[in-house]
């Protein structure tokens, strides 16, 4: 077999193996996170399965598109360099997909928790009159003495005798 065919076989084996391993790990460990996000176990399992299917489709689609190499591969060292480049890109795509999923689900979780949080009470409709901190000790001009009766609203205080 040609070196290029071996490179393709190793690339597909490593890339598919990494994809399956990462998908299983994310599915197993991500379910706990999804149950917290959605607060419903059934919905969390369904979303988890949908995320795994989407993960496989995106990553395996990328692996097959990126497999093509138009140049001749003349030596094993060139094949290894090209193989490491392609597998490195697969790992970067896996990391980017994982980061995007965690970011989107974390944002959804924060919004859901913000909606569930208790809202502060409504602002008061009216205000109470402000009471002075210390009542005056001595009556000032035009103010009744300590034993005088308070004036009715709209009436002046009687003069002191």
Secondary structure, 3 states (H helix, E strand, C coil): CCHHHHHHHHHHHHHHHHHHHHHHHHHHHHHHHHHHHHCCHHHHHHHHHHHHHHHHHHHHHHHHHCCCCCCCCCCHHHHHHHHHHHHHHHHHHHHHHHHHHHHHHHHHHHHHHHHHCCCCCCCCCCCCCCCCCCCCCCCCCCCCCCCCCCCCCCCCCCCCC
